[in-house]
Amino acid sequence: MTTMIETAQLTKRFGAKNAVYNLDLNIGEGVFFCFLGPNGAGKTTTIKMLTGLLHATAGKACLGGFDIAKEPVEAKKLLGYVPDHPFLYDKLTGDEFMRFVAGLYQMSEAEYRMRCGELLEMFEIAAVADQLIEDYSHGMRQKLSFASCFLHDPKVVIVDEPWVGLDPKNIRFVKNFLRQKCREEGLTVFMSTHTLAIAEEVADLIGIINNGALKALGSVAEIKALHNRPGSLEDVFLEITQETEEGVLHQVAQPSRTTGTRGS
């Protein structure tokens, strides 16, 4: 299986604090990976290093074999990114923003026309494409962010808590859309989320991080098997990330594997 996301001893320090420490991941093509952890665990810091928004203190991160620090243009050509709070230009219309993104990826006019309309229709914002983004609801902004993410047909998509602002209908659509892309087109998805039920439903591979360190890695079944009695993913997550009064982490298991298996 082709490796699409790889980190090797990836570390980010802020002063004396390790926000992320020695993170090793190897995520294959077509794998839906869910990254779980409590607030402040290191999820968003990891994502910012994978997308090139933060420079690592040590180690490396690669997308499709390209080092994000040394070969940023090649790596970012493969990448689509949806942050938890997407930054959009309020004084542009939805269509103008999509055209702006197309320019960043040097898409031809023919490519832009072929993909833009389809994506705006798919995410149900074609009817407001000529309206200023400042008039969009939060949910509409999130859908525009998804549409622009897929405009250049990325091979790796990184999404940080994507359900914020989406209603149940659109949560289902985005969830199924991403899953279908993984299964049918070999898209690799790296998703950070607090919604454990959705992670349990869609993930091929789950990683649990706490205090900057990876604590468990495996399929849903493998992660759930770490619990000392039959339980849910939530039970295992809470046990793995639980801290004693002294602040010492209860590490249930070492990471079990690093390469995901594509779902069927």
Stockholm file with secondary structure:
# STOCKHOLM 1.0

chainA/1-264         MTTMIETAQLTKRFGAKNAVYNLDLNIGEGVFFCFLGPNGAGKTTTIKMLTGLLHATAGKACLGGFDIAKEPVEAKKLLGYVPDHPFLYDKLTGDEFMRFVAGLYQMSEAEYRMRCGELLEMFEIAAVADQLIEDYSHGMRQKLSFASCFLHDPKVVIVDEPWVGLDPKNIRFVKNFLRQKCREEGLTVFMSTHTLAIAEEVADLIGIINNGALKALGSVAEIKALHNRPGSLEDVFLEITQETEEGVLHQVAQPSRTTGTRGS
#=GR chainA/1-264 SS CCEEEEEEEEEEEETTEEEEEEEEEEEETTCEEEEECCTTSSHHHHHHHHTTSSCCSEEEEEETTEETTTSHHHHHHTEEEECSSCCCCTTSBHHHHHHHHHHHTTCCHHHHHHHHHHHHHHTTCGGGTTSBGGGSCHHHHHHHHHHHHTTTCCSEEEEESTTTTCCHHHHHHHHHHHHHHHHHHCCEEEEECSCHHHHHHHCSEEEEEETTEEEEEECHHHHHTTSSSSCCHHHHHHHHHCBCTTCCBCCCCCCCCSBCCCCC
#=GC SS_cons         CCEEEEEEEEEEEETTEEEEEEEEEEEETTCEEEEECCTTSSHHHHHHHHTTSSCCSEEEEEETTEETTTSHHHHHHTEEEECSSCCCCTTSBHHHHHHHHHHHTTCCHHHHHHHHHHHHHHTTCGGGTTSBGGGSCHHHHHHHHHHHHTTTCCSEEEEESTTTTCCHHHHHHHHHHHHHHHHHHCCEEEEECSCHHHHHHHCSEEEEEETTEEEEEECHHHHHTTSSSSCCHHHHHHHHHCBCTTCCBCCCCCCCCSBCCCCC
//
